[in-house]
C-alpha cells in the first residue's frame, strides 16, 4: 500500500488488532498505546510529532568484507512502534517498505532473532519465549490479512497470483535453494528470484524440528542441495527460530554442500555477517534490485577455478 493511502484510521485498526492478539484480550496490560488522527495520512503523521521509531538505515548488503555497490536506490524505509506482548516487552508493530518502492506492509517485528548456542544458561527458556513470539506474530498477521490490513501475505498474493508473472526459465546450474520459514516472506523471495529466471527449491517440508532433531534436518538440507544441483543457498538467519547459523555450519562441513556459496539474510539485530559461514549477506528489508544484484554477484565471484559462473554440486 502506498504511503499516502495509509491513514490514521488504518493505523488505529492495526494497533487494535495487534493489541487484541498480543495481550490475549487484556488490553489494559498494554501501555502507551498510540491514537492517530483518522483522516491524516502516514506522511502527515510522520511529518509531525509521532511515536514511530525510524529504523531505516545501515549497510543494506555486504559481500564478506568487501562492500558491493548496488543499484537498488535508496534504502527501504521502516517505521516501528514498540508495543510488546503479554510475555515480552520488545515486540514491535512495523511498517516496512520492502521489495517494491513505496509499497508498505504491516509486519510484526519479534525483536528476538538473537542467536545463542545451546550451552548458554537459559537457552531452553529463550527458545520457548521465541516460540511464543512466533505464534503471536502469526496470529496478528493472519488477523491483519483477514481484516484487509496490508501484509506480506497480501503482497505475495497481489504480486504473484498470476502464473504469467513468474517465468520459469531453466538455467543450467542456476538452481537456488531458499531457506526461510516465514511463509509469506519466503514466497515473495522465491517469486522475485523466479521472475529473474532462476529455478527455486525450498528446504525440507514440515514444521521446524525439535532441538534434538536439528542435525538430522540439516543433513536433509544437504541431501537436497546435491539432489537438485543447487548453485546458491539463500538462507535467512532466523530460519528454524534463529538456527540459520547452525544450518549454514552444517552446509559448510558436509562434503555434499561445502562448495556451494551461501547468501545470508539478516535482520537489523542479528549478529553478522560471519565470513566463515556466509559468502555474502543482505540485511532486511531490502529492495528486489539489491537482492538480484547480490545473487548474481555471488554466483559469478564465487565461481570455482575462476570460471566466472559458480558450478552446481554434482
N, C-alpha and C positions, 0 to 999 in steps of 0.2 A: 504494500500500500504506500502511495506517495505521502511525503511528509505533510503536504498541505491538506491531505484528506484525513489525517489522523486528528481527531478532535478531542477536546476535554471530556466530552461525553463518552467517547470510546475508551479513553484512559481510565475514567471512573469505573466503567463497566469491567475493564480488565483487572483493575485493582480489587473490585468487589469479588470477582470470581476467584482471583488469586487467594484472597483472604479466606473465603469460604473453605477452600480445599487445603490451604496451608495450615489453618488453625482448626480444622475439623469442626467448623460451625461455631467456634468460640471466638467470635470477632473481637470480643473485649480484651483478648490476650494480645492482639496486635497493637503496636504502638506507633504513634505519629503517622497515621495513615493520611496521605495527601488527598486533597479535594481540589479538582481543577474546574475552572470556568467552562461550562459545557460548550459554549459557542466558540471558544478560542481554538485555533489550530495549534498543532505541536510546535510549529515555527514561532508562533506568537508566544506560546508558553516558554519556550527556550530563550526567547528574546528578553524576558523579564526575570524577576526573581523566581527561582524554581528549585525543587528538591532533587533533581536528577544529578547523578554523577556522570560526567563526561569521560567515558573510558576509551575514547578514540586515541590512538597513538601507539608508539612503539614500532620497532622494526617489523614490517609485515612478513619478511622472509629472509632466510639465510641459507647458504649452501656451505655446510660445515663452518669453517672460519672465514669463508670468502663471501662477502655480500654480493648479491646478484641484482643488477639493475632490472627493474620490472617496468612494464609498460601499462600497468593496471590503473594508473591515475592516482587520485587522492585516496587516502586511507578510508576504509569503510567506517562509518560513524556508529558509535554505540553509546546509548544513554541508559542508565540503570537506577532503579530505586531499591535500596536495601530494606526489604520488608520482613525477611526471616520466615520461619515457620515454627510450629509448636515445639520442635525439638532442637532447632538450630537457628541462631540469630542472623546468619550471614547470607542466607539465600536472597536472590535479587530478582525483581521483575526487570527484564531488559528489552529495550527496543534496539534491534540490530539491523543495520544496512549491510546485507551480505549477498555475495554472488552477483547481484544486479544493481546498477547505480540507481539511487533514490527509490529503492524498493525495500521498505521496512517491514519487519515482522516482530511479533511479540515472542519472547522466549524466556524460560526460567533459567537463570544462571545459578547452578547449585553452589558454586564457590567452594567446592570440596574436592577438586580433582588433584590434590596434592598426592604424590606417590611416596609411600613408606614401605620399607621392607618388612616381611612378616615377623622378624625377630625384635622389632621395636615395641616397647611396652605400650599396651593399649591398642595394638593393631586390630584385634578382633572387634573391639568396641567401635573403632573408627570405620571398619568395613560395614558393621551393622548400621551405623549412622548414615553412611553413604547410600546404603540400600534403601533406607527410609527416605532419604532425599530424592533418590531416583524415582521412587513410587509417587512421591508428592509432585515432582516435576511432571511426570506423565499424566497424572490426574488433572493438574492445572491446564496443561497444554491441550489435553483432549477436550476439556470443558470449554476452553477458549475457541477451539476449532468448531465445536458444535454450536457455539453462540455467534459465530461469524467474525470473531476477532482474528486478524491475520496472523498466521503462524507458519513455521517451516513446512508443516504438513500441507497447509493450504497452498503455499508457494509451489511445492512439489506438484500438486495436482494441477495447478494453473499452468505451470511451465511444461510439464512432461506427460500430460494425459493423452496427447495425440501421438500415435505411433510415428507419424511422418516427421515429428520434431527430433526423433532420435535416429541418427544414421548409424547403422551397424556396419561400418566399413572395416573389412578384415585387413589387418596389417600384420604381416608375418613377424612373429617375435615381439609384438607390441601389446600383448595382453597385460592388463593391470589388475592387481588384486586390491580391493578396498576393504579395510577392516575398521568399521565404525558401527557400534551397536545402537546409536541413536538413529532409528529407522528413517525418519524424515530427512535428517541431515545427510545420511548416507545415500538416500535415493537422489537427492539433488546433486551430490558429489558425483555419483555414478552417471546421472543424466548429463551433466556438463562434460564429463570425460567421454561418454559415448557419442555425444554430438560432435566432438572433435575427432572421432574416428577410431577411438580405442575400444578394444574388446574388454569387457569387465567381468571379473569373477568376484564373488564375495567369500567371506570366511565361512567356517562350518555353521550349518543351520542349528537352531535350537537356542535355549536360554543360556545366559552366562554360566559357566561351570562353577561348582563349589571350589574353594581354595585348594582342596586336596586333588582336584581333577584338572587343574590348570596346566600342568606339564603335559598331560595326555592331550589336552585341547591344543596346545602349542604344536605338538607333534602332528596333529591332524592338519593344522595350517601349513606346516612344512610339506606334508604329502600333497596338498592341493597346489602348492607352488610348483612342484615338479610335474604333477599330472597335467596342469594347464600351461606349462612352459611360461610361467609368469616372468615378465621383464622388469617390473617395478611394483613394489608394495607401497600403498598409501595407507598409513596406519595412524589412527587418532590415538593420542596418548591416553585419553580417557577410556579407551577400549577395555571391556571387561571390568568396569568400575575402577579404572585407574591402573590397570595392569598392562597397558600398552608397552612400557619399557621391558617387562618380562617377556612378552611375546617377541619383541624386537631382539632381545638377547637370545631367545631360542632360535630365531631365524639365523642369527649370526653364527651360532655354534653348530647348526645342523648342516652336514655336507650337501643336503639336497637344496639348500636355500641360501647358503652363506655368500654366494657370489651375486645375489640379487640386491640391487640398491633399495633402500627404504626411505620414503619421504614421510617424515613425522609431522602430524598436525597437532599443534599445541594451543591451549588456551592461554590467556594472559598470565595465569598463576602457575602453570606447570613449569617444573624445572627443565632446563634445556636451552638450546638443543645440545644433545650429547653426541659429539662426533664419533664416539666409539660405537654407537648404536644406529645413528641416522646419517645417511649421505646428504640429506637436505632437510630443511624444516620450514614450515609455514605456520604463522600464527592466525588463529581465528579471531575475528571474522576477516575474510579476505574477499577480493573480487575474483571472478572467474578467470579474468585475464592473467592475474598473478599466478593462480593455480596452474593454468595451462602452460604458461611460460616456464614455470619451475619444473613441471613434469618433463617437458621437452628438454630443458637444460640438463636435468639429472640423467635422463636416458642417454643423451649424447655424451656428456662429460664423463660419465662413469662406464663408457664402453670398454670392453676388455681388449687389451693389446692395441689401444689407440685407434680402434676401428671406426670410431665416430658414433656408432649406434650400439647400445647395450644388447648383448646376445642373451636370449632367454635360456633358462636352465634346461638341459636336455636329459 
